[in-house]
Amino acid sequence: MTSEIENVRDLVAGTRYVLFDFDGPICRLFAGHSAEVIAQDQVEWLTARGLYGVLTEDERSRPDPHGVLTTVARRQPGSDLVAELEERLTQEELKAVRKAMPTAYADPLIRTWVAVGARLAITTNNSARTVTSYLNGRGLLSCFAPYIYGRTQDLSLLKPHPATLRRALSAMGASPDASLMIGDTPSDHVAAARAGVRFLGYARNPAKAKLLREAGVPPRNITDSLEPVLRAVRGRP
């Protein structure tokens, strides 16, 4: 544990630009508005339009709204169907904001990092409108604006593609070697690697940690709490 905390300090010490994933490191977006229910609603919506076969049986059974959206986008690229499905997902995310659960220590970490002179950005597969709504409600919008980069109409640019990270780095005038991404999924890790940015994995439970380790994230770069990150930013042991 000591070596892991020391590694967090090392990561923080060389960081002037921080790229946060949204759902996970900042909040649990679907804590009170089930992602599984949203995915089921998506499948029912497609079925009602005679598009039952656009997903396989396995894909229909997975409780992953982003997975449903990206799968349909691959099979119906550029279609009005995809645009409508994406907007429906955005509306569900906006509903989820009302019951989202803040990640422990995230709010003070964000404010402290800004106070010591770092620039922060959001790089997420969620809608930027969703992120803006949540941050505004927490009084955190000024800590990130205007550097909020979410999914666009081109769904092929979702992470693990590094597009959102590269946009953030360019807009902030950030050097990748002075930047750090905090994410909670293997796709975050891959996107960070492709953008040349160091990565800190946030794993709120052992299952999340296992997925990150299996994706190649060193255990010393995985934390189950943002508290040691906050202490490091504050310069405390």
LUMLOZA-124277 format. One record per residue: residue in one letter; x, y, z of N, C-alpha, C in turn. Coordinates in pm, whole numbers, plus 32768, in hexadecimal, padded with zeros to 4 digits. Example, Ala and Ser with C-alpha at 12.3 -4.5 7.8 and 13.67 -1.06 7.14 Angstrom:
A85277DC7830C84CE7E3E830C85287EB6830C
S85057F1F82C485577F9682CA850A80038313
END
This chain:
M80537F8880008000800080008057807E8000
T80C7807A804D811F80F08053815681137FC9
S818180AD7F7E81B880C87EF9814E81017E9B
E80D080D27EAC806481067E58804B81997E76
I804C81BC7EF7803682487F1D80A9829F7EEB
E8123826B7EF5819682B67EC2818A82CB7E2C
N815782687DE4814782777D5580DE82E07D34
V807382E77D84800E83507D71804F83D97D82
R80A483E77DE780E984667DFD8140848A7D85
D818684257D4F81DB843E7CDB8189846B7C62
L811684297C4D80BF844E7BDE808C84DD7BEE
V806284FF7C66802D85857C80809885EF7C74
A811085CF7CA3817D86337CA4819F86647C18
G8193860F7BB481B686387B2D814186627AD8
T80CF867C7B18805486977ACD802B872A7AD2
R801887647A5C7FE287EB7A537F5987EC7A0E
Y7F3A877F79C97EBC877479817E7D86EC79A4
V7DFE86F079C97DBA867679F37D40865E799B
L7D3985E679627CC885BE790F7C758558795E
F7BFF857F79867BA7852679D17B4584E27974
D7B36845D79857ABC841F79557A4D844F79B1
F79D2844279857962847A79D3791E84117A2A
D78DD83B079EB7890834B7A3578F182E87A74
G790582F57AF5796582A37B3D79BC82FA7B96
P7A1F833C7B5F7A7683907BB17A32840A7BEE
I79CD84407BAD798A84B87BE0790584967C22
C78BD84387BEA783E840E7C26781883857BF3
R77B683497C34777482D27BFF76F383037BBD
L76FA83177B3B768B83577AF4760A83087B02
F761282857AF9759982337AF7757C81F47B7F
A75AA82347BEA759381FE7C7074FF81F27C91
G74AF82507C617420824E7C7F73C782447C05
H7404822C7B9273B882247B1473FB81B77AC2
S73C8813E7AD0740E80C57AA5743580C47A12
A74B780AA79FB74E8809B797274A98022792F
E74907FBA797E74527F41794773C67F5E7913
V737B7FAC795D72F37FCF793172F9802378B2
I7359808078AB736980D378337387807B77BA
A73E2801B77CB74057FC1775D738C7F6F7731
Q733D7F40779072C47EF4776F72617F4B7721
D72557FC9774A71FD80267703722E803D7674
Q72B18045766372E8805575DC72C27FDE7583
V72D07F6675BA72B07EED756E721C7EEC754A
E71C77F1075A971377F14758E71157F7D7525
W715A7FEE752A7143805974C9716A802A743D
L71DA7FE5743272047FB073B071A27F46737F
T71767EF173D971187E8773B470957EC07380
A70657F2B73C16FE77F6A73986FF07FA5730C
R706A7FBF72DF70807FF5725870A97F8971F4
G70927F0D721970AF7E9D71BF71427E8271AE
L71947EAB721272257E9D7208725C7E3C7270
Y720C7DDA729472357D7872F872B97D3572D0
G72C77D197250733B7CCF722173BB7D207214
V73B87DA2723174317DF2722474967DCF7292
L74647D8F72FF74BA7D61736B74B27CC97375
T751F7C8A739B751C7BFB73B574D87BE1743B
E74B87B64745474797B4074D374D37B657549
D75547B4D753B75B37B6F75A475B87C0675BC
E75B97C52754F75BE7CE5755C753E7D1C759C
R74CD7CDD757F744F7D0A75BB744B7CF07651
S74967C8F767E74917C6A770B74F57CB77761
R754C7D05772575B27D4E7771757B7DD477A3
P758B7DEF782575567E6D785E75B47EE27846
D75CC7F0377C8762E7F6B77A775F67FC9773D
P75C0803C776675848098770475E780CC769E
H766380E676C876C78114766876EA80A57604
G76EA8029763577057FB875DD76997FA97573
V761B7FBA759B75AD7FB3753A75BE802074D1
L75D9809974FE75E6810A74A2765880F5743E
T76CD80CF746F774080C07415772F804A73B6
T76ED7FE073E576D57F6D738D76777F92731B
V760B7FD8733B75AE800572D375F480657273
A764B80BA72A97693811B725476EF80D571F2
R772B8067721C7782801B71C077327FDD714F
R76B77FB6716C76677F6F7108760C7FCA70B7
Q75F4804370EC75A180A570A475E9812C70A4
P76638132707276B481AD707F76738226703B
G76758297708376438313704B75AD831C703B
S756482BF707374D382BB705D7489831470C0
D740E8339709A73B9838470F7739A83317172
L739582AE7160737C825371D073E68266723C
V7464826B721574D1827A727674C8830272BB
A74AC836A726D74A183F072A8743083F47310
E73C083B372F1735083B3734F7370836073CB
L73B382F073B773D8829A7427743B82E27483
E7497832C744774F88377749674B383E374E8
E7454842974AC740B849174F573B884557566
R737D83E2754E7332839E75B8738D837A762D
L7406834C760E7465832C7678748E83AA76C4
T74A38416767D74C5849576C0745784BE7720
Q73DA84B276F7736B84D5774F7367847E77CB
E738883FD77BA738B83A3782E740083C8788B
E747183EE785274E2841A78A474BD849878F4
L747784F378B2744E856E78F773F08550796B
K739984ED7959734384C179C8739884857A38
A73FE843A7A12745483F67A7574A0845A7ACB
V74BE84CF7A93750885357ADE74C285567B62
R743F85557B6073F2857C7BD8740C85207C4F
K743084A27C32744784417C9E74D7840E7C9F
A752E844D7C5475B984227C4F75FB84307CD8
M765683D47CF7769A83D67D78772984087D67
P774D84777DA677D684A87D9B783B84427DCD
T78A884337D87791483DC7DB47958841C7E2D
A797283CB7E9279AF83FE7F0D7A3384467EEE
Y7A4384BB7F257AB985117F1A7AC785567E92
A7A6E85397E347A7D85757DAF7A6D860C7DB2
D7A06863E7DF579EE86CF7DF77A63871C7E33
P7A9386F87EAC7B0487437EE27B8487307E91
L7B9586BA7E557C0B86A57E017C0A87057D8A
I7B9987117D497B8C87697CD67BAA87FA7CFD
R7B6C88267D677B7F88B17D927C0F88CC7DBD
T7C4A886B7E027CD4887E7E327D3688817DBE
W7D2388297D5E7D7E88257CEB7D7A88A97C9E
V7D0188DF7C8E7CF589617C4C7D3889CD7CA0
A7D2789C77D237D5E8A2D7D7C7DF78A317D78
V7E3689BE7D5D7EC989BC7D587EFE89D37CCB
G7EA489F27C6D7ED08A1F7BEA7EC689BD7B78
A7E8D89477B8D7E7D88E87B1F7E07890E7AC7
R7E0D88E27A4B7D9A88EF79F17D58886779E4
L7CD3886879E97C8787EC79E77C2C87E5796C
A7C1B876B793B7BC1875378CA7B7386D378E4
I7B0186C878A37AB2864C78A37ABF860C7819
T7AE1858C78177AE6854077997A9384C177AF
T7A1C84BE777479BB84577797796E8425771F
N793583AE772D78D9837976C8784983A176E3
N783283E6775177AD841E776C779A849E771D
S771F84CD771A7701854B76D8773D85C07726
A7775862076DF77A986987721773986E27769
R76BF86D97734764C87197777763486DA77FF
T764586597808763686137887769E864178EB
V771A864678BE778886717915777086FF7947
T774C875778EC773487E3791176C587EE7978
S765A87A2796675EA87A579C4761787787A4F
Y7663870C7A56769186DA7AD876EF873D7B1A
L7754876B7AD277B687C67B0C777588487B3B
N771788797AED76D288F47B14768788E07B98
G7648886D7BA775FE88507C21765888427C9B
R76D6881E7C867734880E7CF57789888B7D0B
G777488F27CB977C5896A7CC5785389587C95
L786688FA7C3778ED88D87C07790688FE7B76
L78A389377B3578B0894F7AA6792789A97A85
S793E8A0F7AD679AC8A6C7ABB7A348A2B7AC8
C7A3B89B77B0B7ABB89717B197AE5892E7A97
F7A8589187A3C7AA288D179C07A8889247942
A7A208975794479FA89BC78CA7A6D8A14789A
P7A858A1478167A3589D777AB7A66894D7780
Y7AB7890C77D17AFB889277A47AA9881577C6
I7A368808778779DE8796779B79C787547714
Y79F686D9770779F28695768679AB860E7696
G79338606765D78E4858C766278D0855375D7
R787184F675CE785D84B3754E7822851474E8
T784684FE746C7815854D73FC77BE84F473A5
Q778F85297335774084D972D977928468729B
D78178478729A786E840F7266789183B172D9
L7842834772E6785282ED735878CD8294734D
S790E829672D9798B824A72CC79FC828B731B
L79E68307734A7A4C834F73947A3E8342742B
L79E282EC745879D882D274E67A56828A7517
K7A79829D75967AE7824F75CD7AC981BA75BC
P7B2D816A75987BBE817F75A77C0181D6753F
H7BB8820B74DE7BF5826D74847C2182E574D7
P7C96831E74BC7CC9838C750F7C98841674E7
A7C31841F74947C0784A0745C7BE7850874C7
T7B9784E1752D7B72854575927BED857275E0
L7C49851775FA7CC2853C76437D17859C75F1
R7D24857F75727D7785D5751C7D38865F750D
R7CB5866575057C7286E774FE7C8C8738757C
A7C8486F575EF7C9B873A766E7D2A876B7678
L7D89871776557E16873D765D7E3387B37602
S7DFC87AF75897E13881C752B7DD6889E755C
A7D5C8897758F7D17891075BC7D5D89507634
M7D9488FD768C7DD8893177037E69895576E8
G7E9B893376717F28894976577F7F88F276AF
A7F4E887876C87F8E8821772A7FF487C476EA
S806287B2772F80C4874D7709809786C67741
P8092865D76F0806685DB772480B885AC779B
D813985C9779E818A8596780D817585E4788F
A812A865278888105869B7902807286847923
S8036861F78E27FA7860778F07F8D857E792C
L7F1A8572796B7EF184F679AB7E5D84E07990
M7E398464796A7DAC8442795F7D8383EC79D4
I7D0E84097A0D7CD383B77A757C5583777A3C
G7C5782F47A2F7BE682AC79F77BCE822B7A40
D7B6081E77A1D7B3E816C7A667B2480F57A0D
T7B4480FF798D7B2B809079317BA5807378DA
P7BAE7FFA78A57C1A7FDC78487C1D803A77D0
S7BA7806777A17BA680C2772D7BE581487750
D7BD7817477CD7C1B81EE77F97CB281DB77F3
H7CDE816978227D6E814A78227DA781487795
V7D608107773A7D8E80FF76AF7D92818A7670
A7D2B81D976877D278261764F7D9B82B47683
A7DB882A977047E2882F3773F7EAB82CA7701
A7EBE824776F07F3A821576B37F4A82497625
R7EDE824875DA7EE38277754E7EFE830D7546
A7ED3835675AD7EEB83E775AF7F71840B75F0
G7FB883A67622803983BF7660802F83FC76EA
V7FC083E077307FA4841D77B37FAF83B27820
R7FEA83D678917FF0837979027F64835E7936
F7F5482EA79787ECE82BD799E7ECA82917A2F
L7E6182BD7A757E43828E7AFB7DB9824F7AF8
G7DB281D17B1A7D33818B7B177CEA81957B9C
Y7C6D81C07B997C1881C47C107BBE81497C0D
A7BCA80F47C737B7B80797C797B2C80777CFA
R7AAB808F7CF37A5B80997D6D7A3D80117DAB
N7A5B7FA57D637A477F207D9B7AAD7EBF7D5D
P7ABD7E477D967B1F7DE87D637B087DC07CD1
A7A897DB97CA87A6D7D937C1C7AA57DFB7BBB
K7A967E7B7BDD7ACD7EE67B897B667EDC7B87
A7BA27EC27BFA7C347EB87C027C667E437BAD
K7C1F7DD57BB07C467D5F7B627C447D7E7ACD
L7BDC7DC37A9F7BD47DE77A117C487E4179E8
L7C6B7E9F7A3E7CDB7EF97A1F7D5F7EAD7A1B
R7D747E557A7B7DF07E067A7B7DF87DB079FE
E7D8A7D7179DA7D887D1B79627DA17D6B78E3
A7D817DED78E87D997E4578747E297E797871
G7E797E5478D67F057E7A78D67F297EF0792E
V7ECA7F2079807EEA7F8D79DB7F397F547A50
P7FB17F877A6D7FFD7F547ADF7FB07F697B61
P7FB47F097BBD7F6C7F187C3D7F907F9A7C85
R800C7FC97C79803480447CBE7FEF80BF7C83
N7FB380AF7C0B7F6B811D7BCA7ED4810E7BD7
I7EA980C07C397E1B80AB7C527DFF80D17CE4
T7D9881207CF97D7081457D807CDC812B7D95
D7CB881007E0E7C2B80E87E2A7BE981617E6B
S7C3581CE7E787C0082487EB47C4B82C17E7D
L7C0683307E727C4783AC7E487C8583F67EBF
E7C7683C07F377CAB84037FAD7D4284137FA9
P7D9183AB7F857E2283C07F7C7E4A84227F0E
V7DF8842C7EA57E13848F7E3C7E00851C7E74
L7D94852E7EBF7D7B85AF7EFE7DEC85D57F5C
R7E1A85777FAC7E87859380097F0685B97FBC
A7F1E85737F4E7F9585917EFE7F8E861E7EC2
V7F1786447E937F0686CA7E597F1A87347EC6
R7EEB87167F3E7EFD87737FAC7F8C87747FE2
G7FE087177FB2806A870F7FDE807A86D38067
R8019867D808D801F863F8111804785AD8104
P80918576816480BA84E981618043848C817C
END
